[in-house]
C-alpha cells in the first residue's frame, strides 16, 4: 500500500514538474504577472481599443504605454483602477502650463489675473468639458451603466486625465502642456 501511494505521489510530482517547466518563463510572463502586459505592442480588436487608437490620432500623441490612456478613459464608477489620480495630475499640468504661458507673455500679470485665467481654463462646463466633448471623450470613457458618460464632470475628468497620462508616459509635463494647448486652442 505504501508503495502504491509513493508511486502515485511520484507520478503526480513528475506531471506537475513537466507542466511547470513546459510553460515559457521569459519576460512576457513576468510582465503579465506585474500587470504590464497591456504595455506590450499588439493589435487590440475591441471597440474600446479601437477608440483609444482613434483618440491618440486626435490628440496627436502616441502612447508608449497604452495602459495609461486606458486608465485615463476609465471612470471611478467603472473600476477601482480609474482616472482620478491622473485627473489630478492633469489639472496641475494644465494650471502650470497656463501660468507659464501667461507669465511668459507678461511677467507683470497680477496674481489675481493669473488666478482668473487658471480658473477659466479649468472650468468644468465652459472649458475642459467642451474640449473633451470636441475630442469625443464621452464616447470613449468607460463608466458604469448608472453613470452618464456625457456628464460635463465625467468628460472634464477624462480630459484632464489624458494630460496626466501624457505627462507620465512622456516623463515630461511640458509635452503634456503643449498637447493641451494644441487641443484647447484648436
C-alpha positions in Angstrom: 0.0 0.0 0.0 2.8 2.4 0.8 4.5 1.6 -2.5 1.3 2.5 -4.4 0.9 5.8 -2.6 4.6 6.6 -3.2 4.1 5.7 -6.9 1.1 8.0 -7.3 2.8 10.8 -5.5 5.8 10.4 -7.7 3.7 10.4 -10.9 1.8 13.5 -9.7 5.1 15.3 -8.9 6.5 14.4 -12.4 3.3 15.7 -14.1 3.4 18.9 -12.2 7.1 19.3 -12.8 6.6 18.8 -16.6 3.7 21.2 -16.8 5.5 23.9 -14.8 8.7 23.7 -16.9 6.8 23.5 -20.2 5.4 27.0 -19.7 7.7 29.7 -21.0 9.4 31.6 -18.3 10.6 34.7 -20.1 9.9 38.4 -19.6 6.4 38.2 -21.1 5.2 36.1 -18.2 6.9 38.4 -15.7 5.3 41.5 -17.3 1.9 39.8 -17.3 2.3 38.9 -13.6 3.3 42.5 -12.9 0.3 43.9 -14.7 2.4 45.4 -17.5 1.3 43.1 -20.3 -1.0 45.7 -21.7 2.0 47.9 -22.4 3.4 45.4 -25.0 2.7 46.5 -28.5 0.0 44.3 -30.1 -3.2 44.9 -32.0 -6.4 45.1 -30.0 -9.7 44.1 -31.6 -12.2 45.5 -29.1 -14.1 48.7 -29.8 -12.6 50.3 -26.7 -9.1 49.6 -28.0 -10.0 51.0 -31.4 -11.4 54.1 -29.8 -8.1 54.6 -27.9 -6.2 54.3 -31.2 -8.5 56.9 -32.7 -8.2 59.2 -29.7 -4.4 59.0 -29.9 -4.6 60.3 -33.5 -7.0 63.1 -32.5 -4.7 64.3 -29.7 -1.6 64.0 -31.7 0.3 61.8 -29.2 1.0 58.0 -29.4 1.4 56.4 -26.0 4.3 54.2 -25.3 2.2 52.7 -22.5 -1.4 52.4 -23.8 -2.4 51.3 -20.3 -2.1 54.9 -19.1 -4.6 56.0 -21.7 -6.8 53.1 -20.8 -6.8 54.2 -17.2 -7.4 57.9 -18.2 -10.5 56.7 -20.0 -11.8 54.7 -17.1 -14.2 56.5 -14.7 -14.3 55.6 -10.9 -17.8 54.2 -11.4 -16.4 51.6 -13.7 -13.4 50.3 -11.9 -11.2 50.8 -8.9 -8.3 51.3 -11.4 -9.6 54.6 -12.7 -8.6 58.1 -13.8 -8.9 60.0 -10.5 -5.2 60.4 -9.8 -4.4 61.1 -13.5 -7.1 63.8 -13.5 -5.5 65.5 -10.5 -2.1 65.4 -12.2 -3.6 66.6 -15.5 -5.2 69.5 -13.7 -1.9 70.6 -12.3 -0.3 70.2 -15.8 -2.9 72.5 -17.3 -2.6 75.0 -14.5 1.2 75.1 -14.7 1.1 75.4 -18.5 -1.4 78.2 -18.4 0.6 80.0 -15.7 3.8 79.6 -17.7 2.3 80.8 -21.0 0.7 83.8 -19.3 3.8 84.9 -17.4 6.0 84.4 -20.5 3.7 86.8 -22.3 3.6 89.3 -19.5 5.7 88.9 -16.4 3.7 91.7 -14.7 0.5 89.8 -14.8 -1.1 90.2 -11.4 -1.8 87.1 -9.2 -5.5 87.9 -9.5 -5.4 87.9 -13.3 -3.3 84.7 -13.3 -5.7 83.0 -10.9 -8.7 84.1 -13.0 -7.1 82.7 -16.2 -6.4 79.4 -14.5 -9.9 79.2 -13.2 -11.4 80.0 -16.6 -9.3 77.3 -18.3 -10.1 74.7 -15.7 -13.8 75.4 -15.5 -15.8 72.2 -15.9 -18.7 73.3 -18.1 -17.1 76.1 -20.1 -13.7 74.8 -20.9 -12.4 71.3 -20.2 -15.8 69.5 -20.8 -16.1 71.5 -24.1 -12.6 70.5 -25.2 -13.3 66.9 -24.0 -16.6 66.7 -25.9 -14.9 68.0 -29.0 -12.5 65.1 -28.8 -15.4 62.7 -28.3 -14.3 61.5 -24.9 -18.0 60.9 -23.9 -18.0 58.1 -26.5 -14.7 56.6 -25.2 -14.7 56.8 -21.4 -15.8 53.6 -19.6 -18.4 54.2 -17.0 -20.9 52.1 -15.0 -24.4 51.7 -16.5 -25.7 54.2 -14.0 -23.3 57.0 -14.9 -23.9 59.3 -17.9 -20.7 59.5 -19.9 -21.7 62.8 -21.4 -21.9 64.4 -17.9 -19.6 67.5 -18.0 -17.8 66.4 -14.8 -17.2 63.0 -16.2 -15.9 64.4 -19.6 -13.8 67.0 -17.8 -12.2 64.4 -15.5 -11.3 62.3 -18.5 -10.0 65.3 -20.4 -7.7 66.3 -17.5 -6.6 62.6 -17.0 -5.4 62.5 -20.6 -2.8 65.1 -19.8 -1.8 63.4 -16.6 -1.3 60.2 -18.6 0.8 62.0 -21.3 3.0 63.6 -18.6 3.7 60.2 -17.1 4.1 58.5 -20.4 6.5 61.1 -21.8 8.1 61.8 -18.5 7.6 65.4 -19.2 4.9 67.9 -18.2 6.0 70.3 -21.0 5.0 67.7 -23.6 1.6 67.3 -22.0 1.2 71.1 -21.8 2.0 71.5 -25.5 -0.6 69.0 -26.4 -3.2 70.6 -24.1 -2.6 74.0 -25.9 -2.9 72.4 -29.4 -6.3 70.9 -28.3 -7.5 73.9 -26.3 -6.6 76.4 -29.0 -7.7 74.3 -31.9 
